[in-house]
Amino acid sequence: MVTVYDDLADAIGAAQRDLTSALDYARTHELKVDDSGRVRLGKTVARHHARETGDGQGRHREQQGELHAR
């Protein structure tokens, strides 16, 4: 039984290191992670919407980028 607990502790430690590493990566790359795991760009990005004007010219509109961690 002790071996099972040791293996579980090792797995938990590895998972915690992976999560800490992911949060460090997000912080250094201007990403924001909320408590639910949703990842958001820390800065506004411009996206091109070609059909927004209806004349084929398109316009640029700034939006907050969003990704979802799974």
Secondary structure as a PSIPRED ss2 file (coil, helix, strand):
# PSIPRED VFORMAT (PSIPRED V4.0)

   1 M C   1.000  0.000  0.000
   2 V H   0.000  1.000  0.000
   3 T H   0.000  1.000  0.000
   4 V H   0.000  1.000  0.000
   5 Y H   0.000  1.000  0.000
   6 D H   0.000  1.000  0.000
   7 D H   0.000  1.000  0.000
   8 L H   0.000  1.000  0.000
   9 A H   0.000  1.000  0.000
  10 D H   0.000  1.000  0.000
  11 A H   0.000  1.000  0.000
  12 I H   0.000  1.000  0.000
  13 G H   0.000  1.000  0.000
  14 A H   0.000  1.000  0.000
  15 A H   0.000  1.000  0.000
  16 Q H   0.000  1.000  0.000
  17 R H   0.000  1.000  0.000
  18 D H   0.000  1.000  0.000
  19 L H   0.000  1.000  0.000
  20 T H   0.000  1.000  0.000
  21 S H   0.000  1.000  0.000
  22 A H   0.000  1.000  0.000
  23 L H   0.000  1.000  0.000
  24 D H   0.000  1.000  0.000
  25 Y H   0.000  1.000  0.000
  26 A H   0.000  1.000  0.000
  27 R H   0.000  1.000  0.000
  28 T H   0.000  1.000  0.000
  29 H C   1.000  0.000  0.000
  30 E C   1.000  0.000  0.000
  31 L E   0.000  0.000  1.000
  32 K E   0.000  0.000  1.000
  33 V E   0.000  0.000  1.000
  34 D C   1.000  0.000  0.000
  35 D C   1.000  0.000  0.000
  36 S C   1.000  0.000  0.000
  37 G C   1.000  0.000  0.000
  38 R E   0.000  0.000  1.000
  39 V E   0.000  0.000  1.000
  40 R E   0.000  0.000  1.000
  41 L E   0.000  0.000  1.000
  42 G E   0.000  0.000  1.000
  43 K E   0.000  0.000  1.000
  44 T E   0.000  0.000  1.000
  45 V E   0.000  0.000  1.000
  46 A E   0.000  0.000  1.000
  47 R E   0.000  0.000  1.000
  48 H E   0.000  0.000  1.000
  49 H E   0.000  0.000  1.000
  50 A C   1.000  0.000  0.000
  51 R C   1.000  0.000  0.000
  52 E C   1.000  0.000  0.000
  53 T C   1.000  0.000  0.000
  54 G C   1.000  0.000  0.000
  55 D C   1.000  0.000  0.000
  56 G C   1.000  0.000  0.000
  57 Q C   1.000  0.000  0.000
  58 G C   1.000  0.000  0.000
  59 R E   0.000  0.000  1.000
  60 H E   0.000  0.000  1.000
  61 R E   0.000  0.000  1.000
  62 E E   0.000  0.000  1.000
  63 Q E   0.000  0.000  1.000
  64 Q E   0.000  0.000  1.000
  65 G E   0.000  0.000  1.000
  66 E E   0.000  0.000  1.000
  67 L E   0.000  0.000  1.000
  68 H E   0.000  0.000  1.000
  69 A C   1.000  0.000  0.000
  70 R C   1.000  0.000  0.000
